[in-house]
């Protein structure tokens, strides 16, 4: 594909228009995400960290709050950048807005790995709640969950450090305005570092997370089906003593109704939304790996930026609407939310 065809795919005028639309919409959902996740965080704190699931949701809301804050910074800088493009650089700023856009965007990408891994952990935890109810609380205790949450945060940040190490700012001539100003700088080995980090950290972990979440959903569905069958046999007096230990545990625990089932529904819905929102990220990374010029500075940079902004919008929408899932399926969350709001 040559440069002329790249321009046909997304012309400069179309690019500026799409970036302006994305910026406005993204800013709305960024602010909405900040407000809703601040409420989520405060509510989960009010609920008390007395079980591993609540601790996980607290970390999930806090991490999504940080992602939305980084996204807002990115969108504000994006608005300045679009202003320069729309005025053909008749209006320009002392620091190239794309510099701030690049840094906030990478901060957001760094932090976004945290909610992905926490959502995966939540799916696994609730799966074990259904499959192994008698050992669930010991397996996912508060102290163990806290250590895992901290480990997820440390891994997500440290694993992204190589990306930050290959970028910076420098003062040089900007031919668009014929002035010297702060510009973005990338090291010569950035593409290699980015490929390694994105492949090992983002793409593979995203695919693995989707597989784990999908498997957990299937296991929960199967276990609940067995539980319903078992209860039907007990009701009809046809329970067999040869039922396996798994089914016996489900009945002995006797907590897979009411509150527990509501929480499971909540996790299932969050997991489904997670898979739907995470798939575009995987698709983009695969295209980046297959098309070398599909980068922020490559031949197809306009198409790249438009695609990335679309993916980021889907992530923001998911972060902003989680509060409605919590409110619908968690009665304790509703009570505490009413108390603090």
N, C-alpha and C positions, 0 to 999 in steps of 0.2 A: 504494500500500500504506500503510495507516494504522498508527498506533502500536500499536493492539490486535493487529493481524495480526503486527506485528513481534514482539510478546511471544509470540504463539502459535508462531512459528517457533522461537524459543529463549527460554523463560521464564527468570526470574531463578534459580530453583532448578536448572534444567537447566544454565544457564550456569555457576553455581558448581561444580556436579559435574563438568562437562566440563573446566573450567579446572583443577580439582584433579587430574583424571586426566592431562591433558596435561602439567601441571607435573611430576608424578612421573615419567612416562615420558620427558619431555624431559631431565630432570636425569640420568637413567640414561644416555641416549645422548650427552649433553653430556660427561659424565665419560669415557665410552667413547671419544668422539671426541678428547678431549684426550690420553688415553693412547695411542691408536693413531696419531694424527698426530704425537705427540712421537716415537714409535718410528719412524714413516716419515721424519721430518725427520732424525733421528740416523742412520738407515740410509743415506739418500741422501747425507748428508755423508760417511759412511764409504766410500761407493762412489766418491767423488771427482767433482768437476765437470769431467770431461774430454770431455763432449759436450753438445750443446744440449738433448737430451731429458732427461738426468739433471738438468740445471740447472732445466728447466721443472718436473719432478716435485718437486724440492726446494722451489721457490717455491710450488707447488700445496699441498704438505703443510704448509708453514709458514703459508700464508694460511688453510687450513682449521683449523689449530690455533688461530689467533687468532679465527676465527669461533666455534669451540667454546668458547673462554674467554669471549667476549662473551655467548654463549648461556647459559653457566652462570650468569654474573652476572644475566642477565635472568630466568632461572628461579628463582634464589634470591629476587630481589625479587618475582617472581610468587607465590612461596609465601607471603610476608608479605601480599601483596594479597589472595590467596584466603582467608587466615586472617581478615582483616578482614571480607570479604564473608560467609564462612561463619558468623561469630559475630555478624553484623548490627552490626558496629562496636563490640561490647562490648569486643573486644580491638583496640587501634589503636596506631599507632606515631608517633613524633615527626615523622618525614618520611613523607609519603604514599608508600607503596611503588610506586604507579603511576608516580611521578616517575622512580625508578631503572629501572623496567621500560621506560619510554619511551626513556630515554637509552641503556641497554644494547641495546634492540631496534634503535635507529637506528644504533648503532655496528656491530652485527652486519649490518644491511642495507647499510651503507657498505662493509664489508669483503667481503661475500659476492659482490660484483661481481668481485673479483679471481680467485677460482677459476673463475668462469664464463668469463672471458676467457682464462685460462691453459688451460683445457680445450679451448677453441676453437683456441687456438694449437697445442696438442699434436696435435689432430686434423689440422690443416693440415700440420704438420711431418711426421707419419707418412704422410700422403697423398702428400706430395712425395717421401718416402723410397721409395715404391712407384712413383710416376709418373715422377719425375726422379731416379733413384738416383745418377747420376754427379755431379750438381750439388747433391745434398742437403746434404752436409757444409758446403759453402761458403755455401749459402743460409741454413742454420740453425747457424751457428758458435756457439761458446761466448760470445764477446764480444758478438755481435749479439743472442743470446738474452738475455743479462744486461741489455742496454740495453732490450730490449722488455719484460722482466719488471719492471724499475724503472718504465718508462713506464706499464705497466698499473697498478701500485700507486699511482703519483702521480695518474693519471687517476681511478681509483676513489675516492680520498679527496677530491681537490679538487672533483670534480663533485658530491659530496654536501654540501659546506660550506653551500650555501644552505639546506638543510633544517635543519642545526644552528643557523643564524643566525635561524631563525624560531621557536625554542623556548627555554625557560628555566624557571627556578623563581622563585616569589614566595611571600611569606607572606600568607595570607589565610584567612578563615573557611571552615572545612569544615563544611557543614551536616550532614553525616553523623554527626559527633562533637561538633558545636557547640563546636569549639575552633579556634584559629588554628594553622596548621602550614604547612610547605613544600608547595606545590602545583605542578602542572605549568602552564606558561604557553605559549600559542601566540599568535603575532602575527596581526594581522587579515588579512594577505596570505598566510598559510601555505598555504591551500588552492590558491591560484594557483601558488605556488612549488613545492609538492608535485606538482601536476599536470604542470608543465613538466619537473621533474627526473625524475619517475617515467616520464613518457612518453618523453622523449629518452634518458635514461640506462638505466633498468631495462627498460621494456617493449620498446622498439625494439631495444636491444642484445641482450636475451634472445631475441627472435624472430630477429634476424640471426644470433646464435650458433647457434641450432638449425638454421637453414637451412644455414649453413656446415658444421656438423658432419655433417648429413645428406648434403650434396653430397660431402663428403670421403669418407664411408663408401661411397657409390656409386662414386666414382672409384677407390677402393682395390679394391673388389670387381671392377670392370671390368679394372683393370690386372693384378690377380692372375690373373684368368681368361685374359687374353692371354698372361701369362707361362707358365702351365701349358700352353697350346696350343703356344707356341713350343718349350718343352722337349720336348713330345711329338713335334713335327716334327723336332727335332734328333736325338732318340733313334731315330726311324724313318728318318732320312736324307732327309727331305723338306723341309728348311729352304730357304726361298726367299731369294735375295739381295735381293729387292725388299721384304723386310719393312721396316717403317718404323723410323725412328731410335729411337722409344720402345721397341719390343720389343727392338731390338739392345742398347740401354742396359741393359735388364733382365737380359739374358743375360750381357753383358760384366761387369756388376757382380757377379753371381753370389752375392748375399748375402741373397736373399729366401727363406731357409730357416733352420731351427733358431732361433737367438737372435732374428733379425730378425722372423721370423714370430710368435714368441711375444710380442714387444713390440707388434707390430701387433694381435694378438688382444687384448692388454691394453688398448690404446688404443680399440679397437672396443668392448669391453665397457664401459669407462669412459664412452665417448661415448653408448652406448645408455642407460646408467644416468643420465647427465647429462640427456638429452632427457626421460626419464621423470620425473626430479625437477624439471626446470625448467619443464615445462608447467603445473603448478598455479600457479606464480608468475605466468606470463603471464595465466592465466585470472583470477586475483584482480585484477590490475591493470586488466584489461579491464572487470570488473564495477565496480570503483571508478570508472572513467571514465564508465561508463554510468549508475550509480546514485549520485547526489550524496550521499545520506544513508548510504551504505555506507562509513563512516569510524569512527575511534576515538571520535569525539564526536557522531556522527550518530544518527539515529533507529534505525538497525539496528546499533548498536555491538556488541550481544551477538553477533549473527550474524557480524559482521565479525571480532571477536576470536576466536571459535571457528574460523572459516575460516582466519585467519592462523596460529593455533597448529597447525592441521593441516598447513598448508603448511610451516611451520618444522620440524615433526617429520620430514617427508619429507626435508628438506635435511640435518638432523642424522643421520638414518639413513645417507644416502649418504656423508657425511663420515666416519662411523664405520667403515663396512665397506670402504672403499677398500683398506685394508691387505691384505685377503684377495685382492683382485684382483692387487695387486702381488706378493704371495707366490706366487700360483698361476702367474703368467705371466712372472716375471722371476727367472731362476736366480741372477743376481748379487745381487739384492735378498735372496733367501733366504739366500745364503751370508753376506752382511754382517749380516743380521738375526740369524742364529744366532751370529755372532761377538760382537755387542754385547749380546745378551740373555742 
